[in-house]
């Protein structure tokens, strides 16, 4: 976990939950809700209702309190929703989109939905506090599975394994969309517990390298295709700052990164990894998605250290951190940066405020970033890692959820293709138009008259809680529309970025080996990692090895990183034996 639960919070949760876990018999009723599950499925008192009997009269509620799939009496559930505090956006928990969801759930299931908003940037703290106060939403989600493990160990999460076993007939769309592999990915193979359901990534492109095409054209340079060629281009940017920036020459930044080096130098780092690395080796060192302990990472950062000392990298990168710090984006949009690595679609995000749209408005349509591949691996390919279709948000039900069946209905609703499509593209003429030549759905920002349909998150990802990425009626329509799903930028540039991100991309395996306890017990490993990355990049070349090795020791020995590696290795071998690749 990025943050260890405070002692007070843990005590509060333990004490409050203990009060709810007395050995009181559970008596099934006809309310349609299910009794709260304990942290262990060994407690025979905690059972979900049986599926409806076939002989239930058609006009009478079944054991769930439903008639023809709809509750006879209105239910009420609460659902977590991120609040991104978007400038010019709408109220996160009350807008046209949330109201549409609420009406649909009432019409289909007679379920009243109330949204509980938490800060996207402080969601861990917000959910911790809500769980401690026993006021957490009935349906919660987070990217951090370690946090869910910790909550479960304190009795704060419902075991979904028996819930799904007894109510699978309620969620056919969810099983069709996610498949058993994703639904049961987090199933503990020894205990049989399932604390969360993985969401699905429908867009698996991850990271790209971007370069200013107009700068290459001005200097008569070809787009680099190797690391050595990129270095020569960065030197040319540095040495021709006057030509490229004129009076702002002193603001030249050939290559920009942020404090999050592991993410923002991913293409460089992954090019130094063995392109034939086994699933086992990748997993054992893969707790940290910034590749900190993967073989080859140190040598990749040595390259960045050299570039930094040669004046090719933004000097002040380590001084700027956090989502509220816009210094780097401001610098890129002002036109002072030549190259950077980031999310595969980063220059296209934000409509008129996107990087490429801002550059074009200032300097003309030729001013833009384009995606390139220039970090070759030892075999001459461009090995990089895409997202797997798992690894997105994990949905869980807190132990205070007394409307489990209604909550399942919500997940079923959110798994239906028509629901996701409407939330992503809305009505024609409001959020999208249709390109006459290709049939693509072209995303657009709503006008002032339809401002309440503004999407506070791209494609309403914060609402489509088990779908990350465009999902339209057919795969062909999705693929055609993806390049048109960014307003105020050239679809051809988006298409090039998608192709660049997919070239030689590897999908990491997703082994199912159960909970890794050490992952919830370590100290601030992400902080130790980021500090080591940053210190190693800015160190004098002669000090690089000493700085890196000291930081790695602190991460592995003092921070508990080695314990995670050892436990992952043991868990792999306990599950897969001597196999080093899944399926072998």
C-alpha positions, 0 to 999 in steps of 0.5 A: 500500500502507498500509505500504511493505515494509521494506528488510530484508523486500524484500532477504529476499524477493528473495534467497530467491526468487532462489534458487528461480528458477535456470534449472533445467528443470521436469520434469512428474510425476504428483504432481498438483501444478504447478511454481511459476510465475515472476513473468512468463509469458514463462518457458517452463519454467513450465507447468501440467499438461495437462488429463486425456486423454479416453483415461485408463483410469477406474481410473488417475490422470490427469495431475493424479493424480486419479481421477474428480475425486479425488486418488489420493494424499492432498494437503496444502494450507495456507490463510490464515485471519484471526484476529480474537481475538474475545472469547468466540470459538473458536480461529480455526484449529481449531473446528467450522467448520474441522473441517467444511471439512477433512472435506469436502475430504478426502471430496471431493478427498482433500485435507488442509487446514491453516489458517494464521492471521494477525491480521486487524488486522496481516495485511499485516505477517504475510503479508509475513513469511511470504512473506519466509520462504517459509512463506506459506499456499498460498492467501492473500487480502487486500483490498490488491491493491497488496500483491499487485502488489509481491509479484508484482514480486519473483517471489513470486506465481503467474500464474493466467492459464495455470493457469485456462486449462489447468484451467478444467474443475476449477472450474465452480462458481467460474466460475458464481459469479464469472463471467469478469468478476470472475475476470479483472478483474485481468488485465493487458491488455498482459502477460496476467498474472493475479496474483489472483482477485477475490471477490464481494460479494453484499451491496452496501449500504455506508454509512448515516446513523443517528439516535436515533429516541427522541430525535426523538420526545422532542423532537417532531422529524420525521426530517430529509430534507435537510442543513439539516434535519439541522443543525437537529436536531443543534442541537436535540440539543445545546441539549436535552442536559439533557432527553435525558441528564439528569445526563449532559448534559455527555456529549452528542455530537450527531454522532459521527465517527472519525479515519477521516473519509473513511469516516465522513462518506461520505454527506456527501462523496458528496452534494457530488460530481457525481451525473453524474460519468463513469466515467473521472473517478471512476476517475482520482480513485478510487485513494483509496476515501475520495474525498479527491481527488474534486471536491466533497470539500473543500466537504463537509468545510467543512460538517463543519468548521462543525459542529465549531466549532459544538459539534455534532461529537465534540470528541475524535474525532481522538484515537481511532484503531485497531481496539482503541479502543472509546471511540466505540462505548462512548459510542454504546452508553451513549446519549450520541450522537444521529447518526452515519454508518457501515457500513449495518448497524452498529447491528445487529452483535454480537447482544446486544452490538450498539448497538441491543440495548445501548440497548434493554436500558438504556432500553427498546425505543424507544431505537434508531438508525434509518437515514435519508437526509438528504444531498441532492445538487445534483439533490435525490436522495440519491447515494451509492456502494454496493459493486460486486460486486467490490472484496472480497478478492483470492485469490492463490497464493504462488510457494511453492505446490506444490499448485496443482491441490489449491488450485484444488479448494479454490476450487471447493469454496468457490464451491459454493452449498451450501458457502457456505450451510452456513458462513453459517447452519449447522444449523437449531437451532444457528445459525439457526431458520426464521421460520414466517411468512416462511420466513426463516433467522433467525440466532442465537448458538449456546448453550453446548452448541454453542459450538464453532459460534460464528462468529468473523466475521459469516456466517463471512466469513473462511472464505467467501473469495470470497463477501462477503454472505449467499448462500442457495439462492435470491435470494428466500430470501437477500433475505427472510433478510437482515433476519433475519440479525442476532440480538437486533434488530428485523428491521424496522429492518434492512429500513429500513437496507437500503432506505435504503442502496439509495436512489439508490445508484450502483455504481462501474464497475470498469475493467480497465486493468492494474497502476498502478505508482505505486500501489505506489510512493507513501508513506503516502498513507492516513496523509497523507489521514487527517491532512488530513481530521482537521486540516481538521475541527478547524481554526478556520473561518478557517483551513480553506482553508489547512489543507486546501490544504496537506494536499492538496499534501502528498498529491499532490506529496510523497506521490505522489498526483498520479503515481497520478492521472496514470498512471490517466488514461493507463491509462484512455485507453490502454484505452478511448480517448476514451470516458468511460463503460464500455460507451459 
